[in-house]
Amino acid sequence: MTTPVQQAIAALPVPREWLWQVVVRPRRRTLGIEVAPDGGVLFAVPAGADPAAVADAVRSRLPKLALEVRRRQERPGEPVKELVGGTSFAYLGRRHRLKLVPAGAGRRVRLHRGWLELPQPDTASEGALRVAEWYKACGGRWLSARMPSLALRAGVPAEVVGADDLGRRWGARERDGSIKVHWAVLQLPPALVDLVLVHELCHLRVPGHGERFRREVRLVLPDADARERWFAEAEPDLWRGAVRRRAHLTG
């Protein structure tokens, strides 16, 4: 069923080729706009949102939104890796080559002497899942150590933080109040991981992404604009678990 908010957005000069949807998120207080990796647009609105106010907010952001949608539609597809010896994996901005080691009791994915060691999996999908779990575990510990100093600079309480698969989002605040970062973000240099953390921390002060929110981010990270441009360039290359399947995995 079409809602008044959907009708209000549909009445705007939104390009016909766009794939967009409206979702109601009761915890939101202002409009949120998310652009998916394929260029789809999601408008997240509070319960009981005023259709006219939402339409005005969307209209003001259409030029910038159109540039972002076009950028995402034109970029290459999601990176795919082949789980063979020597394949490069990044962690916190540093690259490590993959080394397949014999499987056995107690064997686990680990960084060892510059290599990312992966116990021989039965399938490529299983191997990708194990590597993703390694990013979550190692990244979660790194994020927990990083959080207190950033929270202090942002002037907010240090939240529980962890790494997980967030689908289309790079960072999120969960219902229990914890902050989650997509595990793929842990491939980036610390300066860009900090950007995602600060983004979520600043939402504790200011909902939405208006000018007040941007001022809060810049107070914590004066070079936030430069970091955001850097993130936009690096983000399309983030590996999110897609692998090329082979009959046999070899080191």
N, C-alpha and C positions, 0 to 999 in steps of 0.2 A: 504494500500500500504506500502510495506517495504521501510524504509528510509535507507540512507547510514549509519547513526549512529546505527540503529538496526542491520544492516548487520555486522558492525564492532564489536559490542558486541557479536553477535551470533557466530562470528568466534573465540571468546575466549573460554577457557575451563570452561564455565559456566555449572554447572550440569544440565542435561536434565530435571530433575524433578522440577526445579525451575519455578515458575510462575513470569515472569518479563515483564515490559513494559517500553517504553520510552515516555516521554511527553516533549513538548517544552514549556518552560516558558520564555517569552521574557525579563522579568525583571532580570533573573539570569545572572550572568557573568561567573560562573564556574559550574562544574558538582555538582549536589546534588543527594544523594542516600537515599531513604527512605525504611525502612523495615516495612511492615504491621504486625499487630498482628498475622495474620495467616502464616507469613513467605514469603508473596509475596514481590517482590522487584520492586521499581519504580526508574527509572533513569531520573532525571529532568535535562534537558540540555538547554543552552541558544539558542536563534535563531541563525542559521548559525554556530553552533558548528562544529569544525573540527572532523570528525569521528575518525581519527587516534589518536588525542589528548584525546578524550573521552575514546577510547579503552585502551590507556596507563594508564589513571587514574583509570579505572575500574580494569584493571589487577593488579595494585599495591595494590588494596584494597580487592581483592578476598579472601585471607586467613581470614582476620578479618570479612568480610561480610559473609563468609560461616559459621563461628561460630555463628554469630548473627541469621542467617536464621535457623540453626539447633536448637538454643535455643528457638526460637519462635515457631517452629513447634512442639517441644517436650513438651512445657508447657501446663498446663490444659487450658480448654476453658474459655471463658469470665465469670467472676463471675456473678451469678444470685442471686437476693435477693427476699425474701418473705415479703410482706408488712403486717406484723402482729406485734402486740405489742411486744417490746423487741428486735426486729431486730437491729443489730448494724450498725451505720453509722459513718464514720470518717469525721472530719473537722479539717484541719490543724494539723493532727497527733493525735487528741484527739477523743475518741470514745464516741458516744451518742446513747442511746437506743431510738427506735421509739415508739411514743405514739400516737395512733389514737384518735382524739377528735371529738366531734360532729361538723358537717358542719354547717355553718351559715354565715350570712352577716358579712363581715369584717374579717372573720377567714382566717388565712394564715399560711403557714409553718413557723415555728420559733423555735429557741433554747430557752427553758424555763426551768429553774431549772435543768439543766443537761439532759433534754429530748429533742429530736427532735419531735416537735408536728406537726402532719399532719392531717388537717381536712379530715374527712372520704370521700374518693373519691368513685365514682361510679364503677370504674374499677381499676385494678392494673396498667394498662398502664397510666391511667390518674394520679394516685398517683405518679408514677415514673417521669412523666413529671413535676409535681409540685415540687418534690424534686430537680430535675435537675435545674429548674428555680430558686429555692432557692440558690443552689450552685452558680449559675451565678450571682445573685444579691449580696449576701453576699461576695462571693469571689471577685467580681469586685470591691467592696468598699475596701476590704483588699489589693488587688493588687494596686489600685490607691494610697493608702497610702504608700505602700512599694516601689513603683517605683522610687521616687525622689532620695532616698539615694543610691540605686543600680546604677542608671544612673550617679550619681555624681562619684561613684567609678569607673565606666566604662569609664568616660570621654566623655559621649555623652549626647545629650539633653534628658530630660525626656519625653518619648512618652506617648500618651494616651493608656491606657491598660484596658482590660476587659476579662471576662470569657465567653466562648461560646463552642458549640460542634464543634470540629475541625476534627471529623472523625478519621483518622489514625494518625494525628499529635498531639503532646502535646503542641506545641507552634508555632506561625506563625506571620509574619509581613504582614499586610493586604495592599491592594492597596492604601488605604488612609493614609498609614504611621503608623497606630496604631498597637499595639502589642496585640495579643490574646493568651490566655492560655486556654487549654481544661479545662472545669469545673471539670472534674474528678481529675485533678491534685491537686485541693484544698483539697482533702482527705489526702494528704501527709503532713509531718511536714514542717514548714516554710523553713528549710534549703534546702529541695528538690524543693520547689516551687521557691525559689531564684535561684536555678540552671537553671530552665527553663527560668526564666526572664533574667538572665545574658547571657544565650545562645543566646536569641534573640537580646539583646542589643549589644552583641559583633558582631553580623552580620551587625550592622550599620557601623562598622569599616572594617570588613573583610568578604567578601562573601565566601561561601564554608566552608569545614570543615578540611582544611589542618593544617599543623603544626603552621603556623602563627596564624590561628584562635584559636587553642588550647592554644597558648601562651597568647593571649588576655584574654581568659577565666580564665586561671590560675593567671593572674595578678590581676583580681578582686576576684577570689576565689582560694586561694592557695591550698585548699584541694579539688579542683574540681574532681580529679581522684577518691578519696574516695567517694565523693557524687555521682558520676556517677555509681559506683559499687552498692551503696546503692539504687539508683533509679532503676537500672536494676533488683534488687531483689524485690523491692516493686511494681514496675509497673504492673506485671501480676495480682496482687490482686486488682487493682483499679476497682471499680464498675462504669460502664458506662451507666447504665439505664436498664439493662436487669432484668425483674421480672418474678416470677412464678405466673401464673394466677390462681386465685381461684374463686369459685362461689360467695363467700362472704368474705369481708375483715373484720377482727375482731380486736379489741384492745386487 
